[in-house]
Amino acid sequence: MSGREPFKYYFFLHFEWIALISGLLLMAFLDPFSQAPSICPIDRLGFDFCPGCGLGKSIAFAARGNLSASFQSHPLGLFAILIILARIGSILRRNYEFKRTEKNEENI
């Protein structure tokens, strides 16, 4: 590997799972009781319904163990956590297999 190749290699292996964990942690530490203005572009445009609004609060409530409030904020919040964790697991499994295959190719 030379030049920019190592950066592309490590970016490919690690960027997505780090971004997903970071997003999940940021939503988990979000204050669900905050009355701060929404950053949702659909809400900002004046629409009353946004399918994603409340998802961050739902994850924040779930991280605090308040599952009923989580479900009331957004019914798919717990499902979103499971999907994100499953995706992180699949990326880490892919990375493990990729590294194992790479090691086997070096030994040949």
N, CA, C and O atoms as a GROMACS GRO file, in nm:
protein
  432
    1MET      N    1   0.084  -0.118   0.000
    1MET     CA    2   0.000   0.000   0.000
    1MET      C    3   0.088   0.124   0.000
    1MET      O    4   0.184   0.134   0.076
    2SER      N    5   0.053   0.217  -0.086
    2SER     CA    6   0.132   0.339  -0.092
    2SER      C    7   0.041   0.460  -0.112
    2SER      O    8  -0.069   0.448  -0.165
    3GLY      N    9   0.090   0.574  -0.069
    3GLY     CA   10   0.016   0.698  -0.092
    3GLY      C   11  -0.117   0.702  -0.019
    3GLY      O   12  -0.123   0.688   0.103
    4ARG      N   13  -0.223   0.722  -0.097
    4ARG     CA   14  -0.358   0.738  -0.040
    4ARG      C   15  -0.427   0.604  -0.020
    4ARG      O   16  -0.536   0.599   0.037
    5GLU      N   17  -0.366   0.497  -0.065
    5GLU     CA   18  -0.429   0.366  -0.055
    5GLU      C   19  -0.463   0.326   0.089
    5GLU      O   20  -0.574   0.278   0.114
    6PRO      N   21  -0.371   0.344   0.186
    6PRO     CA   22  -0.407   0.305   0.324
    6PRO      C   23  -0.528   0.383   0.377
    6PRO      O   24  -0.611   0.327   0.448
    7PHE      N   25  -0.539   0.511   0.342
    7PHE     CA   26  -0.653   0.590   0.388
    7PHE      C   27  -0.782   0.532   0.333
    7PHE      O   28  -0.878   0.513   0.408
    8LYS      N   29  -0.787   0.502   0.204
    8LYS     CA   30  -0.906   0.444   0.142
    8LYS      C   31  -0.939   0.310   0.204
    8LYS      O   32  -1.055   0.277   0.227
    9TYR      N   33  -0.837   0.232   0.231
    9TYR     CA   34  -0.854   0.099   0.290
    9TYR      C   35  -0.919   0.109   0.428
    9TYR      O   36  -1.018   0.042   0.456
   10TYR      N   37  -0.862   0.192   0.515
   10TYR     CA   38  -0.916   0.205   0.650
   10TYR      C   39  -1.051   0.278   0.651
   10TYR      O   40  -1.137   0.248   0.734
   11PHE      N   41  -1.068   0.371   0.560
   11PHE     CA   42  -1.197   0.438   0.547
   11PHE      C   43  -1.304   0.337   0.510
   11PHE      O   44  -1.412   0.338   0.569
   12PHE      N   45  -1.277   0.251   0.415
   12PHE     CA   46  -1.370   0.147   0.372
   12PHE      C   47  -1.405   0.054   0.488
   12PHE      O   48  -1.522   0.018   0.506
   13LEU      N   49  -1.306   0.016   0.567
   13LEU     CA   50  -1.330  -0.079   0.675
   13LEU      C   51  -1.402  -0.019   0.796
   13LEU      O   52  -1.480  -0.087   0.862
   14HIS      N   53  -1.375   0.107   0.825
   14HIS     CA   54  -1.418   0.157   0.956
   14HIS      C   55  -1.514   0.275   0.958
   14HIS      O   56  -1.578   0.298   1.061
   15PHE      N   57  -1.529   0.350   0.851
   15PHE     CA   58  -1.608   0.472   0.858
   15PHE      C   59  -1.754   0.446   0.895
   15PHE      O   60  -1.807   0.512   0.984
   16GLU      N   61  -1.819   0.353   0.828
   16GLU     CA   62  -1.964   0.335   0.848
   16GLU      C   63  -1.998   0.291   0.989
   16GLU      O   64  -2.090   0.345   1.049
   17TRP      N   65  -1.925   0.192   1.043
   17TRP     CA   66  -1.962   0.146   1.176
   17TRP      C   67  -1.931   0.251   1.283
   17TRP      O   68  -2.002   0.261   1.383
   18ILE      N   69  -1.826   0.329   1.262
   18ILE     CA   70  -1.795   0.436   1.357
   18ILE      C   71  -1.903   0.545   1.350
   18ILE      O   72  -1.945   0.597   1.453
   19ALA      N   73  -1.947   0.578   1.229
   19ALA     CA   74  -2.052   0.679   1.212
   19ALA      C   75  -2.183   0.631   1.275
   19ALA      O   76  -2.253   0.709   1.339
   20LEU      N   77  -2.217   0.504   1.257
   20LEU     CA   78  -2.341   0.450   1.314
   20LEU      C   79  -2.337   0.449   1.466
   20LEU      O   80  -2.435   0.487   1.531
   21ILE      N   81  -2.226   0.405   1.524
   21ILE     CA   82  -2.214   0.404   1.670
   21ILE      C   83  -2.218   0.547   1.724
   21ILE      O   84  -2.281   0.574   1.826
   22SER      N   85  -2.151   0.639   1.655
   22SER     CA   86  -2.151   0.780   1.698
   22SER      C   87  -2.293   0.837   1.696
   22SER      O   88  -2.335   0.903   1.791
   23GLY      N   89  -2.365   0.812   1.589
   23GLY     CA   90  -2.502   0.860   1.579
   23GLY      C   91  -2.592   0.801   1.686
   23GLY      O   92  -2.674   0.871   1.745
   24LEU      N   93  -2.577   0.672   1.709
   24LEU     CA   94  -2.658   0.605   1.811
   24LEU      C   95  -2.627   0.661   1.950
   24LEU      O   96  -2.718   0.684   2.029
   25LEU      N   97  -2.499   0.683   1.978
   25LEU     CA   98  -2.461   0.741   2.109
   25LEU      C   99  -2.510   0.885   2.122
   25LEU      O  100  -2.557   0.924   2.229
   26LEU      N  101  -2.500   0.962   2.015
   26LEU     CA  102  -2.550   1.100   2.022
   26LEU      C  103  -2.700   1.103   2.048
   26LEU      O  104  -2.748   1.184   2.127
   27MET      N  105  -2.775   1.015   1.983
   27MET     CA  106  -2.919   1.010   2.007
   27MET      C  107  -2.950   0.958   2.146
   27MET      O  108  -3.047   1.002   2.208
   28ALA      N  109  -2.868   0.864   2.196
   28ALA     CA  110  -2.891   0.809   2.330
   28ALA      C  111  -2.868   0.915   2.438
   28ALA      O  112  -2.938   0.916   2.539
   29PHE      N  113  -2.771   1.004   2.417
   29PHE     CA  114  -2.743   1.107   2.516
   29PHE      C  115  -2.822   1.236   2.494
   29PHE      O  116  -2.806   1.332   2.569
   30LEU      N  117  -2.906   1.237   2.393
   30LEU     CA  118  -2.994   1.350   2.366
   30LEU      C  119  -3.091   1.368   2.483
   30LEU      O  120  -3.138   1.269   2.539
   31ASP      N  121  -3.120   1.492   2.519
   31ASP     CA  122  -3.217   1.518   2.625
   31ASP      C  123  -3.356   1.508   2.564
   31ASP      O  124  -3.396   1.595   2.487
   32PRO      N  125  -3.432   1.402   2.597
   32PRO     CA  126  -3.564   1.386   2.535
   32PRO      C  127  -3.667   1.488   2.581
   32PRO      O  128  -3.772   1.502   2.518
   33PHE      N  129  -3.638   1.558   2.688
   33PHE     CA  130  -3.733   1.656   2.740
   33PHE      C  131  -3.703   1.798   2.691
   33PHE      O  132  -3.772   1.892   2.729
   34SER      N  133  -3.602   1.813   2.608
   34SER     CA  134  -3.563   1.943   2.557
   34SER      C  135  -3.672   2.001   2.468
   34SER      O  136  -3.736   1.930   2.391
   35GLN      N  137  -3.690   2.130   2.479
   35GLN     CA  138  -3.788   2.201   2.395
   35GLN      C  139  -3.717   2.282   2.287
   35GLN      O  140  -3.772   2.380   2.237
   36ALA      N  141  -3.596   2.242   2.253
   36ALA     CA  142  -3.518   2.313   2.151
   36ALA      C  143  -3.588   2.303   2.016
   36ALA      O  144  -3.660   2.207   1.990
   37PRO      N  145  -3.568   2.402   1.930
   37PRO     CA  146  -3.631   2.398   1.797
   37PRO      C  147  -3.581   2.277   1.717
   37PRO      O  148  -3.467   2.234   1.731
   38SER      N  149  -3.667   2.225   1.635
   38SER     CA  150  -3.635   2.108   1.553
   38SER      C  151  -3.540   2.146   1.440
   38SER      O  152  -3.549   2.256   1.385
   39ILE      N  153  -3.452   2.055   1.406
   39ILE     CA  154  -3.364   2.076   1.289
   39ILE      C  155  -3.415   1.997   1.169
   39ILE      O  156  -3.348   1.990   1.066
   40CYS      N  157  -3.532   1.938   1.182
   40CYS     CA  158  -3.591   1.858   1.074
   40CYS      C  159  -3.628   1.949   0.956
   40CYS      O  160  -3.705   2.043   0.973
   41PRO      N  161  -3.575   1.920   0.837
   41PRO     CA  162  -3.607   2.007   0.722
   41PRO      C  163  -3.755   2.001   0.683
   41PRO      O  164  -3.809   2.100   0.635
   42ILE      N  165  -3.819   1.887   0.702
   42ILE     CA  166  -3.961   1.875   0.668
   42ILE      C  167  -4.045   1.961   0.763
   42ILE      O  168  -4.139   2.027   0.721
   43ASP      N  169  -4.008   1.958   0.891
   43ASP     CA  170  -4.077   2.041   0.990
   43ASP      C  171  -4.051   2.190   0.962
   43ASP      O  172  -4.141   2.272   0.975
   44ARG      N  173  -3.929   2.222   0.923
   44ARG     CA  174  -3.894   2.361   0.892
   44ARG      C  175  -3.971   2.415   0.771
   44ARG      O  176  -3.996   2.535   0.762
   45LEU      N  177  -4.007   2.326   0.679
   45LEU     CA  178  -4.083   2.368   0.561
   45LEU      C  179  -4.231   2.387   0.591
   45LEU      O  180  -4.307   2.433   0.505
   46GLY      N  181  -4.273   2.352   0.714
   46GLY     CA  182  -4.409   2.379   0.755
   46GLY      C  183  -4.505   2.261   0.744
   46GLY      O  184  -4.625   2.277   0.767
   47PHE      N  185  -4.455   2.144   0.710
   47PHE     CA  186  -4.541   2.026   0.703
   47PHE      C  187  -4.572   1.977   0.844
   47PHE      O  188  -4.487   1.984   0.932
   48ASP      N  189  -4.692   1.927   0.863
   48ASP     CA  190  -4.731   1.880   0.995
   48ASP      C  191  -4.680   1.740   1.026
   48ASP      O  192  -4.659   1.705   1.142
   49PHE      N  193  -4.661   1.658   0.923
   49PHE     CA  194  -4.623   1.520   0.946
   49PHE      C  195  -4.485   1.491   0.888
   49PHE      O  196  -4.458   1.522   0.772
   50CYS      N  197  -4.400   1.434   0.968
   50CYS     CA  198  -4.269   1.388   0.923
   50CYS      C  199  -4.251   1.246   0.978
   50CYS      O  200  -4.262   1.226   1.099
   51PRO      N  201  -4.224   1.149   0.893
   51PRO     CA  202  -4.214   1.011   0.940
   51PRO      C  203  -4.095   0.987   1.033
   51PRO      O  204  -4.093   0.887   1.106
   52GLY      N  205  -3.997   1.075   1.033
   52GLY     CA  206  -3.879   1.054   1.117
   52GLY      C  207  -3.879   1.134   1.246
   52GLY      O  208  -3.801   1.104   1.336
   53CYS      N  209  -3.965   1.235   1.256
   53CYS     CA  210  -3.965   1.318   1.377
   53CYS      C  211  -4.001   1.234   1.499
   53CYS      O  212  -4.096   1.155   1.497
   54GLY      N  213  -3.924   1.252   1.603
   54GLY     CA  214  -3.946   1.176   1.727
   54GLY      C  215  -3.857   1.054   1.739
   54GLY      O  216  -3.852   0.992   1.845
   55LEU      N  217  -3.787   1.018   1.631
   55LEU     CA  218  -3.703   0.899   1.635
   55LEU      C  219  -3.585   0.916   1.731
   55LEU      O  220  -3.553   0.825   1.806
   56GLY      N  221  -3.520   1.033   1.728
   56GLY     CA  222  -3.410   1.059   1.820
   56GLY      C  223  -3.456   1.058   1.965
   56GLY      O  224  -3.389   1.002   2.052
   57LYS      N  225  -3.571   1.121   1.991
   57LYS     CA  226  -3.625   1.120   2.128
   57LYS      C  227  -3.662   0.978   2.169
   57LYS      O  228  -3.643   0.940   2.285
   58SER      N  229  -3.714   0.900   2.077
   58SER     CA  230  -3.750   0.762   2.106
   58SER      C  231  -3.626   0.682   2.147
   58SER      O  232  -3.631   0.604   2.242
   59ILE      N  233  -3.517   0.701   2.076
   59ILE     CA  234  -3.393   0.630   2.110
   59ILE      C  235  -3.338   0.680   2.244
   59ILE      O  236  -3.285   0.601   2.322
   60ALA      N  237  -3.350   0.810   2.270
   60ALA     CA  238  -3.305   0.865   2.399
   60ALA      C  239  -3.387   0.807   2.515
   60ALA      O  240  -3.330   0.771   2.618
   61PHE      N  241  -3.517   0.798   2.498
   61PHE     CA  242  -3.601   0.736   2.602
   61PHE      C  243  -3.566   0.589   2.622
   61PHE      O  244  -3.559   0.540   2.735
   62ALA      N  245  -3.543   0.517   2.511
   62ALA     CA  246  -3.508   0.375   2.520
   62ALA      C  247  -3.375   0.356   2.591
   62ALA      O  248  -3.359   0.261   2.668
   63ALA      N  249  -3.279   0.445   2.567
   63ALA     CA  250  -3.149   0.435   2.634
   63ALA      C  251  -3.162   0.457   2.784
   63ALA      O  252  -3.079   0.409   2.861
   64ARG      N  253  -3.264   0.529   2.825
   64ARG     CA  254  -3.288   0.552   2.967
   64ARG      C  255  -3.379   0.447   3.028
   64ARG      O  256  -3.410   0.452   3.147
   65GLY      N  257  -3.422   0.351   2.947
   65GLY     CA  258  -3.506   0.242   2.996
   65GLY      C  259  -3.654   0.273   3.000
   65GLY      O  260  -3.732   0.192   3.049
   66ASN      N  261  -3.695   0.387   2.950
   66ASN     CA  262  -3.836   0.426   2.950
   66ASN      C  263  -3.899   0.382   2.816
   66ASN      O  264  -3.914   0.463   2.725
   67LEU      N  265  -3.935   0.255   2.807
   67LEU     CA  266  -3.981   0.198   2.681
   67LEU      C  267  -4.118   0.249   2.640
   67LEU      O  268  -4.146   0.261   2.520
   68SER      N  269  -4.205   0.278   2.736
   68SER     CA  270  -4.338   0.328   2.698
   68SER      C  271  -4.328   0.467   2.637
   68SER      O  272  -4.394   0.497   2.538
   69ALA      N  273  -4.245   0.554   2.696
   69ALA     CA  274  -4.225   0.688   2.639
   69ALA      C  275  -4.154   0.679   2.505
   69ALA      O  276  -4.179   0.759   2.415
   70SER      N  277  -4.065   0.581   2.492
   70SER     CA  278  -3.996   0.559   2.365
   70SER      C  279  -4.096   0.525   2.257
   70SER      O  280  -4.091   0.580   2.147
   71PHE      N  281  -4.188   0.435   2.287
   71PHE     CA  282  -4.289   0.395   2.189
   71PHE      C  283  -4.383   0.511   2.157
   71PHE      O  284  -4.426   0.525   2.042
   72GLN      N  285  -4.414   0.594   2.256
   72GLN     CA  286  -4.503   0.707   2.232
   72GLN      C  287  -4.436   0.815   2.148
   72GLN      O  288  -4.503   0.883   2.070
   73SER      N  289  -4.304   0.832   2.163
   73SER     CA  290  -4.232   0.931   2.082
   73SER      C  291  -4.230   0.889   1.935
   73SER      O  292  -4.254   0.970   1.846
   74HIS      N  293  -4.199   0.763   1.911
   74HIS     CA  294  -4.198   0.709   1.775
   74HIS      C  295  -4.210   0.558   1.787
   74HIS      O  296  -4.125   0.495   1.850
   75PRO      N  297  -4.312   0.498   1.727
   75PRO     CA  298  -4.333   0.354   1.742
   75PRO      C  299  -4.219   0.268   1.687
   75PRO      O  300  -4.205   0.152   1.727
   76LEU      N  301  -4.137   0.320   1.597
   76LEU     CA  302  -4.031   0.241   1.538
   76LEU      C  303  -3.894   0.269   1.599
   76LEU      O  304  -3.793   0.226   1.543
   77GLY      N  305  -3.888   0.340   1.711
   77GLY     CA  306  -3.760   0.373   1.774
   77GLY      C  307  -3.681   0.250   1.816
   77GLY      O  308  -3.562   0.240   1.787
   78LEU      N  309  -3.746   0.157   1.883
   78LEU     CA  310  -3.676   0.035   1.927
   78LEU      C  311  -3.633  -0.048   1.807
   78LEU      O  312  -3.526  -0.108   1.807
   79PHE      N  313  -3.717  -0.053   1.705
   79PHE     CA  314  -3.685  -0.125   1.582
   79PHE      C  315  -3.564  -0.062   1.514
   79PHE      O  316  -3.479  -0.133   1.460
   80ALA      N  317  -3.556   0.070   1.516
   80ALA     CA  318  -3.442   0.141   1.456
   80ALA      C  319  -3.312   0.106   1.529
   80ALA      O  320  -3.208   0.087   1.465
   81ILE      N  321  -3.319   0.096   1.661
   81ILE     CA  322  -3.200   0.057   1.739
   81ILE      C  323  -3.154  -0.082   1.697
   81ILE      O  324  -3.035  -0.105   1.677
   82LEU      N  325  -3.249  -0.173   1.684
   82LEU     CA  326  -3.214  -0.310   1.644
   82LEU      C  327  -3.153  -0.314   1.503
   82LEU      O  328  -3.056  -0.386   1.480
   83ILE      N  329  -3.209  -0.237   1.411
   83ILE     CA  330  -3.155  -0.233   1.275
   83ILE      C  331  -3.014  -0.176   1.274
   83ILE      O  332  -2.926  -0.228   1.207
   84ILE      N  333  -2.992  -0.068   1.348
   84ILE     CA  334  -2.859  -0.006   1.353
   84ILE      C  335  -2.758  -0.101   1.414
   84ILE      O  336  -2.647  -0.115   1.364
   85LEU      N  337  -2.795  -0.168   1.524
   85LEU     CA  338  -2.704  -0.264   1.586
   85LEU      C  339  -2.676  -0.383   1.495
   85LEU      O  340  -2.563  -0.432   1.490
   86ALA      N  341  -2.777  -0.429   1.422
   86ALA     CA  342  -2.757  -0.539   1.328
   86ALA      C  343  -2.662  -0.497   1.216
   86ALA      O  344  -2.577  -0.575   1.174
   87ARG      N  345  -2.677  -0.374   1.167
   87ARG     CA  346  -2.589  -0.325   1.061
   87ARG      C  347  -2.445  -0.313   1.112
   87ARG      O  348  -2.351  -0.348   1.040
   88ILE      N  349  -2.427  -0.264   1.234
   88ILE     CA  350  -2.293  -0.254   1.291
   88ILE      C  351  -2.232  -0.394   1.302
   88ILE      O  352  -2.115  -0.413   1.270
   89GLY      N  353  -2.311  -0.490   1.349
   89GLY     CA  354  -2.263  -0.628   1.358
   89GLY      C  355  -2.224  -0.686   1.223
   89GLY      O  356  -2.122  -0.755   1.212
   90SER      N  357  -2.304  -0.658   1.121
   90SER     CA  358  -2.271  -0.712   0.988
   90SER      C  359  -2.145  -0.647   0.932
   90SER      O  360  -2.067  -0.714   0.864
   91ILE      N  361  -2.123  -0.520   0.959
   91ILE     CA  362  -2.001  -0.453   0.913
   91ILE      C  363  -1.879  -0.511   0.984
   91ILE      O  364  -1.777  -0.538   0.920
   92LEU      N  365  -1.889  -0.529   1.114
   92LEU     CA  366  -1.776  -0.584   1.189
   92LEU      C  367  -1.747  -0.728   1.145
   92LEU      O  368  -1.631  -0.769   1.138
   93ARG      N  369  -1.851  -0.805   1.117
   93ARG     CA  370  -1.833  -0.941   1.067
   93ARG      C  371  -1.765  -0.939   0.930
   93ARG      O  372  -1.674  -1.018   0.903
   94ARG      N  373  -1.809  -0.847   0.843
   94ARG     CA  374  -1.747  -0.831   0.711
   94ARG      C  375  -1.600  -0.796   0.725
   94ARG      O  376  -1.515  -0.852   0.656
   95ASN      N  377  -1.569  -0.702   0.815
   95ASN     CA  378  -1.431  -0.662   0.836
   95ASN      C  379  -1.346  -0.778   0.886
   95ASN      O  380  -1.232  -0.796   0.841
   96TYR      N  381  -1.401  -0.857   0.976
   96TYR     CA  382  -1.329  -0.973   1.029
   96TYR      C  383  -1.300  -1.072   0.916
   96TYR      O  384  -1.187  -1.120   0.903
   97GLU      N  385  -1.400  -1.102   0.835
   97GLU     CA  386  -1.381  -1.195   0.723
   97GLU      C  387  -1.283  -1.137   0.621
   97GLU      O  388  -1.200  -1.210   0.567
   98PHE      N  389  -1.292  -1.008   0.596
   98PHE     CA  390  -1.202  -0.943   0.501
   98PHE      C  391  -1.058  -0.952   0.548
   98PHE      O  392  -0.969  -0.986   0.470
   99LYS      N  393  -1.034  -0.923   0.676
   99LYS     CA  394  -0.899  -0.930   0.732
   99LYS      C  395  -0.848  -1.073   0.733
   99LYS      O  396  -0.730  -1.098   0.706
  100ARG      N  397  -0.936  -1.169   0.766
  100ARG     CA  398  -0.896  -1.310   0.769
  100ARG      C  399  -0.858  -1.357   0.629
  100ARG      O  400  -0.758  -1.427   0.612
  101THR      N  401  -0.937  -1.320   0.528
  101THR     CA  402  -0.907  -1.356   0.390
  101THR      C  403  -0.777  -1.292   0.345
  101THR      O  404  -0.696  -1.356   0.278
  102GLU      N  405  -0.757  -1.168   0.383
  102GLU     CA  406  -0.634  -1.096   0.348
  102GLU      C  407  -0.513  -1.164   0.408
  102GLU      O  408  -0.410  -1.176   0.342
  103LYS      N  409  -0.524  -1.208   0.533
  103LYS     CA  410  -0.414  -1.277   0.600
  103LYS      C  411  -0.382  -1.409   0.531
  103LYS      O  412  -0.266  -1.444   0.512
  104ASN      N  413  -0.488  -1.482   0.493
  104ASN     CA  414  -0.468  -1.610   0.424
  104ASN      C  415  -0.401  -1.591   0.290
  104ASN      O  416  -0.318  -1.673   0.250
  105GLU      N  417  -0.435  -1.482   0.219
  105GLU     CA  418  -0.372  -1.454   0.090
  105GLU      C  419  -0.226  -1.418   0.106
  105GLU      O  420  -0.145  -1.447   0.018
  106GLU      N  421  -0.190  -1.353   0.218
  106GLU     CA  422  -0.050  -1.318   0.243
  106GLU      C  423   0.033  -1.442   0.271
  106GLU      O  424   0.151  -1.447   0.237
  107ASN      N  425  -0.028  -1.544   0.334
  107ASN     CA  426   0.044  -1.666   0.369
  107ASN      C  427   0.064  -1.759   0.250
  107ASN      O  428   0.146  -1.851   0.256
  108ILE      N  429  -0.009  -1.736   0.143
  108ILE     CA  430   0.003  -1.824   0.025
  108ILE      C  431   0.123  -1.787  -0.058
  108ILE      O  432   0.148  -1.850  -0.160
   0.00000   0.00000   0.00000
